[in-house]
């Protein structure tokens, strides 16, 4: 018969009572040991020495011995007087520009005419222009346009009016050289 009673701790040896929970079961692995650091340092020193010997480089101080540097600016007389002469011949060309607004573009003239009638109630000078798409050259498009406007202020006012009425207009600028 087996005795299932707890054995008294006096009967156990003291060597077995040491707690193993505080001891590591295996040796910790360091990612980089000290001997590896010495090897890397020695190899880098050897590489520096051999590159200096092979390339025969000398370290030289490139700083000059100037204690008080003086800088002189020699401007022409026109620059000293804040006057600059620029020749504009051939650069500036006078242009006569007008601005147009494209309100919408439709595939059928009926829809463009409906949009045109609603724009006339807003008081905008509008018309329909027939164009062709680059993707479908045989299919005509009918653009509802407004304008021409002579300056940016007029075209921006008309654009704001269209945006308040739920439209997304595009501004075109047509210029001709004089």
CNS distance restraints for C-alpha pairs under 8 A (distance, minus, plus):
assign (resid   7 and name CA) (resid  11 and name CA) 7.25 0.50 0.50
assign (resid   8 and name CA) (resid  12 and name CA) 7.47 0.50 0.50
assign (resid  12 and name CA) (resid  16 and name CA) 7.46 0.50 0.50
assign (resid  13 and name CA) (resid  17 and name CA) 7.32 0.50 0.50
assign (resid  14 and name CA) (resid  18 and name CA) 7.53 0.50 0.50
assign (resid  19 and name CA) (resid  23 and name CA) 7.89 0.50 0.50
assign (resid  20 and name CA) (resid  24 and name CA) 7.95 0.50 0.50
assign (resid  32 and name CA) (resid  36 and name CA) 6.37 0.50 0.50
assign (resid  32 and name CA) (resid  37 and name CA) 7.22 0.50 0.50
assign (resid  33 and name CA) (resid  37 and name CA) 6.67 0.50 0.50
assign (resid  34 and name CA) (resid  38 and name CA) 6.46 0.50 0.50
assign (resid  35 and name CA) (resid  39 and name CA) 6.31 0.50 0.50
assign (resid  36 and name CA) (resid  40 and name CA) 6.23 0.50 0.50
assign (resid  37 and name CA) (resid  41 and name CA) 6.17 0.50 0.50
assign (resid  38 and name CA) (resid  42 and name CA) 6.05 0.50 0.50
assign (resid  39 and name CA) (resid  43 and name CA) 6.11 0.50 0.50
assign (resid  40 and name CA) (resid  44 and name CA) 6.17 0.50 0.50
assign (resid  41 and name CA) (resid  45 and name CA) 6.20 0.50 0.50
assign (resid  42 and name CA) (resid  46 and name CA) 6.11 0.50 0.50
assign (resid  43 and name CA) (resid  47 and name CA) 6.07 0.50 0.50
assign (resid  44 and name CA) (resid  48 and name CA) 6.20 0.50 0.50
assign (resid  45 and name CA) (resid  49 and name CA) 6.18 0.50 0.50
assign (resid  46 and name CA) (resid  50 and name CA) 6.12 0.50 0.50
assign (resid  47 and name CA) (resid  51 and name CA) 6.03 0.50 0.50
assign (resid  48 and name CA) (resid  52 and name CA) 6.09 0.50 0.50
assign (resid  49 and name CA) (resid  53 and name CA) 6.20 0.50 0.50
assign (resid  50 and name CA) (resid  54 and name CA) 5.91 0.50 0.50
assign (resid  51 and name CA) (resid  55 and name CA) 5.70 0.50 0.50
assign (resid  51 and name CA) (resid  56 and name CA) 7.74 0.50 0.50
assign (resid  52 and name CA) (resid  56 and name CA) 5.37 0.50 0.50
assign (resid  52 and name CA) (resid  57 and name CA) 5.68 0.50 0.50
assign (resid  53 and name CA) (resid  57 and name CA) 7.59 0.50 0.50
assign (resid  75 and name CA) (resid  79 and name CA) 6.10 0.50 0.50
assign (resid  75 and name CA) (resid  80 and name CA) 6.32 0.50 0.50
assign (resid  76 and name CA) (resid  80 and name CA) 6.56 0.50 0.50
assign (resid  77 and name CA) (resid  81 and name CA) 6.42 0.50 0.50
assign (resid  78 and name CA) (resid  82 and name CA) 6.37 0.50 0.50
assign (resid  78 and name CA) (resid  83 and name CA) 5.06 0.50 0.50
assign (resid  78 and name CA) (resid  84 and name CA) 6.17 0.50 0.50
assign (resid  79 and name CA) (resid  83 and name CA) 5.54 0.50 0.50
assign (resid  79 and name CA) (resid  84 and name CA) 6.20 0.50 0.50
assign (resid  88 and name CA) (resid  92 and name CA) 6.05 0.50 0.50
assign (resid  93 and name CA) (resid 177 and name CA) 6.84 0.50 0.50
assign (resid  93 and name CA) (resid 178 and name CA) 7.31 0.50 0.50
assign (resid  94 and name CA) (resid 177 and name CA) 6.02 0.50 0.50
assign (resid  94 and name CA) (resid 178 and name CA) 5.58 0.50 0.50
assign (resid  95 and name CA) (resid 175 and name CA) 6.07 0.50 0.50
assign (resid  95 and name CA) (resid 176 and name CA) 5.50 0.50 0.50
assign (resid  95 and name CA) (resid 177 and name CA) 4.40 0.50 0.50
assign (resid  95 and name CA) (resid 178 and name CA) 5.57 0.50 0.50
assign (resid  96 and name CA) (resid 175 and name CA) 5.47 0.50 0.50
assign (resid  96 and name CA) (resid 176 and name CA) 5.26 0.50 0.50
assign (resid  96 and name CA) (resid 177 and name CA) 6.27 0.50 0.50
assign (resid  96 and name CA) (resid 178 and name CA) 6.78 0.50 0.50
assign (resid  97 and name CA) (resid 150 and name CA) 7.05 0.50 0.50
assign (resid  97 and name CA) (resid 173 and name CA) 6.76 0.50 0.50
assign (resid  97 and name CA) (resid 174 and name CA) 5.56 0.50 0.50
assign (resid  97 and name CA) (resid 175 and name CA) 4.09 0.50 0.50
assign (resid  97 and name CA) (resid 176 and name CA) 6.40 0.50 0.50
assign (resid  98 and name CA) (resid 148 and name CA) 5.93 0.50 0.50
assign (resid  98 and name CA) (resid 149 and name CA) 5.64 0.50 0.50
assign (resid  98 and name CA) (resid 150 and name CA) 5.03 0.50 0.50
assign (resid  98 and name CA) (resid 151 and name CA) 6.88 0.50 0.50
assign (resid  98 and name CA) (resid 173 and name CA) 5.96 0.50 0.50
assign (resid  98 and name CA) (resid 174 and name CA) 5.43 0.50 0.50
assign (resid  98 and name CA) (resid 175 and name CA) 6.40 0.50 0.50
assign (resid  99 and name CA) (resid 147 and name CA) 6.79 0.50 0.50
assign (resid  99 and name CA) (resid 148 and name CA) 5.46 0.50 0.50
assign (resid  99 and name CA) (resid 149 and name CA) 4.92 0.50 0.50
assign (resid  99 and name CA) (resid 150 and name CA) 6.34 0.50 0.50
assign (resid  99 and name CA) (resid 151 and name CA) 6.98 0.50 0.50
assign (resid  99 and name CA) (resid 152 and name CA) 7.35 0.50 0.50
assign (resid  99 and name CA) (resid 155 and name CA) 6.57 0.50 0.50
assign (resid  99 and name CA) (resid 171 and name CA) 6.89 0.50 0.50
assign (resid  99 and name CA) (resid 172 and name CA) 5.67 0.50 0.50
assign (resid  99 and name CA) (resid 173 and name CA) 4.62 0.50 0.50
assign (resid  99 and name CA) (resid 174 and name CA) 6.23 0.50 0.50
assign (resid 100 and name CA) (resid 145 and name CA) 6.91 0.50 0.50
assign (resid 100 and name CA) (resid 146 and name CA) 5.91 0.50 0.50
assign (resid 100 and name CA) (resid 147 and name CA) 4.93 0.50 0.50
assign (resid 100 and name CA) (resid 148 and name CA) 5.12 0.50 0.50
assign (resid 100 and name CA) (resid 149 and name CA) 6.39 0.50 0.50
assign (resid 100 and name CA) (resid 155 and name CA) 7.40 0.50 0.50
assign (resid 100 and name CA) (resid 171 and name CA) 5.81 0.50 0.50
assign (resid 100 and name CA) (resid 172 and name CA) 4.98 0.50 0.50
assign (resid 100 and name CA) (resid 173 and name CA) 6.33 0.50 0.50
assign (resid 100 and name CA) (resid 174 and name CA) 7.72 0.50 0.50
assign (resid 101 and name CA) (resid 145 and name CA) 5.58 0.50 0.50
assign (resid 101 and name CA) (resid 146 and name CA) 5.06 0.50 0.50
assign (resid 101 and name CA) (resid 147 and name CA) 6.37 0.50 0.50
assign (resid 101 and name CA) (resid 148 and name CA) 7.98 0.50 0.50
assign (resid 101 and name CA) (resid 155 and name CA) 7.45 0.50 0.50
assign (resid 101 and name CA) (resid 159 and name CA) 7.52 0.50 0.50
assign (resid 101 and name CA) (resid 169 and name CA) 6.27 0.50 0.50
assign (resid 101 and name CA) (resid 170 and name CA) 5.52 0.50 0.50
assign (resid 101 and name CA) (resid 171 and name CA) 4.60 0.50 0.50
assign (resid 101 and name CA) (resid 172 and name CA) 6.00 0.50 0.50
assign (resid 102 and name CA) (resid 143 and name CA) 6.81 0.50 0.50
assign (resid 102 and name CA) (resid 144 and name CA) 6.01 0.50 0.50
assign (resid 102 and name CA) (resid 145 and name CA) 4.56 0.50 0.50
assign (resid 102 and name CA) (resid 146 and name CA) 6.47 0.50 0.50
assign (resid 102 and name CA) (resid 169 and name CA) 5.58 0.50 0.50
assign (resid 102 and name CA) (resid 170 and name CA) 5.07 0.50 0.50
assign (resid 102 and name CA) (resid 171 and name CA) 6.40 0.50 0.50
assign (resid 102 and name CA) (resid 172 and name CA) 7.42 0.50 0.50
assign (resid 103 and name CA) (resid 143 and name CA) 7.49 0.50 0.50
assign (resid 103 and name CA) (resid 144 and name CA) 5.57 0.50 0.50
assign (resid 103 and name CA) (resid 145 and name CA) 5.84 0.50 0.50
assign (resid 103 and name CA) (resid 146 and name CA) 7.29 0.50 0.50
assign (resid 103 and name CA) (resid 167 and name CA) 7.02 0.50 0.50
assign (resid 103 and name CA) (resid 168 and name CA) 6.71 0.50 0.50
assign (resid 103 and name CA) (resid 169 and name CA) 4.53 0.50 0.50
assign (resid 103 and name CA) (resid 170 and name CA) 6.53 0.50 0.50
assign (resid 104 and name CA) (resid 112 and name CA) 7.90 0.50 0.50
assign (resid 104 and name CA) (resid 143 and name CA) 5.88 0.50 0.50
assign (resid 104 and name CA) (resid 144 and name CA) 5.43 0.50 0.50
assign (resid 104 and name CA) (resid 145 and name CA) 7.59 0.50 0.50
assign (resid 104 and name CA) (resid 168 and name CA) 7.87 0.50 0.50
assign (resid 104 and name CA) (resid 169 and name CA) 7.06 0.50 0.50
assign (resid 105 and name CA) (resid 112 and name CA) 7.33 0.50 0.50
assign (resid 105 and name CA) (resid 141 and name CA) 6.52 0.50 0.50
assign (resid 105 and name CA) (resid 142 and name CA) 5.58 0.50 0.50
assign (resid 105 and name CA) (resid 143 and name CA) 4.24 0.50 0.50
assign (resid 105 and name CA) (resid 144 and name CA) 6.17 0.50 0.50
assign (resid 106 and name CA) (resid 111 and name CA) 6.53 0.50 0.50
assign (resid 106 and name CA) (resid 112 and name CA) 5.98 0.50 0.50
assign (resid 106 and name CA) (resid 141 and name CA) 5.68 0.50 0.50
assign (resid 106 and name CA) (resid 142 and name CA) 5.12 0.50 0.50
assign (resid 106 and name CA) (resid 143 and name CA) 6.31 0.50 0.50
assign (resid 107 and name CA) (resid 111 and name CA) 8.00 0.50 0.50
assign (resid 107 and name CA) (resid 139 and name CA) 7.87 0.50 0.50
assign (resid 107 and name CA) (resid 140 and name CA) 6.66 0.50 0.50
assign (resid 107 and name CA) (resid 141 and name CA) 4.88 0.50 0.50
assign (resid 107 and name CA) (resid 142 and name CA) 6.16 0.50 0.50
assign (resid 108 and name CA) (resid 112 and name CA) 6.82 0.50 0.50
assign (resid 108 and name CA) (resid 141 and name CA) 7.14 0.50 0.50
assign (resid 108 and name CA) (resid 142 and name CA) 6.76 0.50 0.50
assign (resid 109 and name CA) (resid 113 and name CA) 6.17 0.50 0.50
assign (resid 109 and name CA) (resid 142 and name CA) 6.06 0.50 0.50
assign (resid 110 and name CA) (resid 114 and name CA) 6.40 0.50 0.50
assign (resid 111 and name CA) (resid 115 and name CA) 6.37 0.50 0.50
assign (resid 112 and name CA) (resid 116 and name CA) 6.11 0.50 0.50
assign (resid 112 and name CA) (resid 128 and name CA) 7.00 0.50 0.50
assign (resid 112 and name CA) (resid 142 and name CA) 6.36 0.50 0.50
assign (resid 112 and name CA) (resid 143 and name CA) 7.03 0.50 0.50
assign (resid 112 and name CA) (resid 144 and name CA) 6.18 0.50 0.50
assign (resid 113 and name CA) (resid 117 and name CA) 6.22 0.50 0.50
assign (resid 113 and name CA) (resid 128 and name CA) 7.58 0.50 0.50
assign (resid 114 and name CA) (resid 118 and name CA) 6.50 0.50 0.50
assign (resid 115 and name CA) (resid 119 and name CA) 6.30 0.50 0.50
assign (resid 115 and name CA) (resid 144 and name CA) 7.37 0.50 0.50
assign (resid 116 and name CA) (resid 120 and name CA) 6.29 0.50 0.50
assign (resid 116 and name CA) (resid 126 and name CA) 6.59 0.50 0.50
assign (resid 116 and name CA) (resid 127 and name CA) 6.79 0.50 0.50
assign (resid 116 and name CA) (resid 128 and name CA) 7.44 0.50 0.50
assign (resid 116 and name CA) (resid 144 and name CA) 6.62 0.50 0.50
assign (resid 117 and name CA) (resid 121 and name CA) 6.68 0.50 0.50
assign (resid 118 and name CA) (resid 122 and name CA) 6.92 0.50 0.50
assign (resid 119 and name CA) (resid 123 and name CA) 6.74 0.50 0.50
assign (resid 119 and name CA) (resid 124 and name CA) 6.00 0.50 0.50
assign (resid 119 and name CA) (resid 125 and name CA) 7.96 0.50 0.50
assign (resid 119 and name CA) (resid 126 and name CA) 6.92 0.50 0.50
assign (resid 120 and name CA) (resid 124 and name CA) 5.61 0.50 0.50
assign (resid 120 and name CA) (resid 125 and name CA) 6.82 0.50 0.50
assign (resid 120 and name CA) (resid 126 and name CA) 6.90 0.50 0.50
assign (resid 124 and name CA) (resid 146 and name CA) 6.82 0.50 0.50
assign (resid 124 and name CA) (resid 147 and name CA) 7.95 0.50 0.50
assign (resid 124 and name CA) (resid 158 and name CA) 7.55 0.50 0.50
assign (resid 125 and name CA) (resid 146 and name CA) 5.66 0.50 0.50
assign (resid 125 and name CA) (resid 147 and name CA) 6.01 0.50 0.50
assign (resid 126 and name CA) (resid 144 and name CA) 7.03 0.50 0.50
assign (resid 126 and name CA) (resid 145 and name CA) 5.58 0.50 0.50
assign (resid 126 and name CA) (resid 146 and name CA) 4.20 0.50 0.50
assign (resid 126 and name CA) (resid 147 and name CA) 6.45 0.50 0.50
assign (resid 127 and name CA) (resid 144 and name CA) 5.93 0.50 0.50
assign (resid 127 and name CA) (resid 145 and name CA) 5.42 0.50 0.50
assign (resid 127 and name CA) (resid 146 and name CA) 6.31 0.50 0.50
assign (resid 128 and name CA) (resid 142 and name CA) 6.33 0.50 0.50
assign (resid 128 and name CA) (resid 143 and name CA) 5.59 0.50 0.50
assign (resid 128 and name CA) (resid 144 and name CA) 4.67 0.50 0.50
assign (resid 128 and name CA) (resid 145 and name CA) 6.00 0.50 0.50
assign (resid 129 and name CA) (resid 142 and name CA) 5.66 0.50 0.50
assign (resid 129 and name CA) (resid 143 and name CA) 5.11 0.50 0.50
assign (resid 129 and name CA) (resid 144 and name CA) 6.43 0.50 0.50
assign (resid 129 and name CA) (resid 145 and name CA) 6.92 0.50 0.50
assign (resid 130 and name CA) (resid 140 and name CA) 6.64 0.50 0.50
assign (resid 130 and name CA) (resid 141 and name CA) 5.82 0.50 0.50
assign (resid 130 and name CA) (resid 142 and name CA) 4.70 0.50 0.50
assign (resid 130 and name CA) (resid 143 and name CA) 6.32 0.50 0.50
assign (resid 131 and name CA) (resid 140 and name CA) 5.80 0.50 0.50
assign (resid 131 and name CA) (resid 141 and name CA) 5.20 0.50 0.50
assign (resid 131 and name CA) (resid 142 and name CA) 6.26 0.50 0.50
assign (resid 131 and name CA) (resid 143 and name CA) 7.21 0.50 0.50
assign (resid 132 and name CA) (resid 136 and name CA) 7.34 0.50 0.50
assign (resid 132 and name CA) (resid 137 and name CA) 5.54 0.50 0.50
assign (resid 132 and name CA) (resid 138 and name CA) 7.14 0.50 0.50
assign (resid 132 and name CA) (resid 139 and name CA) 6.28 0.50 0.50
assign (resid 132 and name CA) (resid 140 and name CA) 4.71 0.50 0.50
assign (resid 132 and name CA) (resid 141 and name CA) 5.53 0.50 0.50
assign (resid 133 and name CA) (resid 137 and name CA) 5.26 0.50 0.50
assign (resid 133 and name CA) (resid 138 and name CA) 7.93 0.50 0.50
assign (resid 133 and name CA) (resid 139 and name CA) 6.88 0.50 0.50
assign (resid 133 and name CA) (resid 140 and name CA) 6.89 0.50 0.50
assign (resid 133 and name CA) (resid 141 and name CA) 6.80 0.50 0.50
assign (resid 147 and name CA) (resid 155 and name CA) 7.99 0.50 0.50
assign (resid 149 and name CA) (resid 154 and name CA) 6.06 0.50 0.50
assign (resid 149 and name CA) (resid 155 and name CA) 5.79 0.50 0.50
assign (resid 150 and name CA) (resid 154 and name CA) 7.13 0.50 0.50
assign (resid 150 and name CA) (resid 155 and name CA) 7.95 0.50 0.50
assign (resid 151 and name CA) (resid 155 and name CA) 6.67 0.50 0.50
assign (resid 152 and name CA) (resid 156 and name CA) 5.98 0.50 0.50
assign (resid 153 and name CA) (resid 157 and name CA) 6.23 0.50 0.50
assign (resid 154 and name CA) (resid 158 and name CA) 6.35 0.50 0.50
assign (resid 155 and name CA) (resid 159 and name CA) 6.08 0.50 0.50
assign (resid 155 and name CA) (resid 171 and name CA) 7.78 0.50 0.50
assign (resid 156 and name CA) (resid 160 and name CA) 6.12 0.50 0.50
assign (resid 157 and name CA) (resid 161 and name CA) 6.35 0.50 0.50
assign (resid 158 and name CA) (resid 162 and name CA) 6.31 0.50 0.50
assign (resid 159 and name CA) (resid 163 and name CA) 6.16 0.50 0.50
assign (resid 159 and name CA) (resid 169 and name CA) 6.48 0.50 0.50
assign (resid 160 and name CA) (resid 164 and name CA) 6.16 0.50 0.50
assign (resid 161 and name CA) (resid 165 and name CA) 6.56 0.50 0.50
assign (resid 162 and name CA) (resid 166 and name CA) 6.65 0.50 0.50
assign (resid 162 and name CA) (resid 167 and name CA) 5.51 0.50 0.50
assign (resid 162 and name CA) (resid 168 and name CA) 7.32 0.50 0.50
assign (resid 162 and name CA) (resid 169 and name CA) 6.99 0.50 0.50
assign (resid 163 and name CA) (resid 167 and name CA) 4.98 0.50 0.50
assign (resid 163 and name CA) (resid 168 and name CA) 6.06 0.50 0.50
assign (resid 163 and name CA) (resid 169 and name CA) 7.28 0.50 0.50
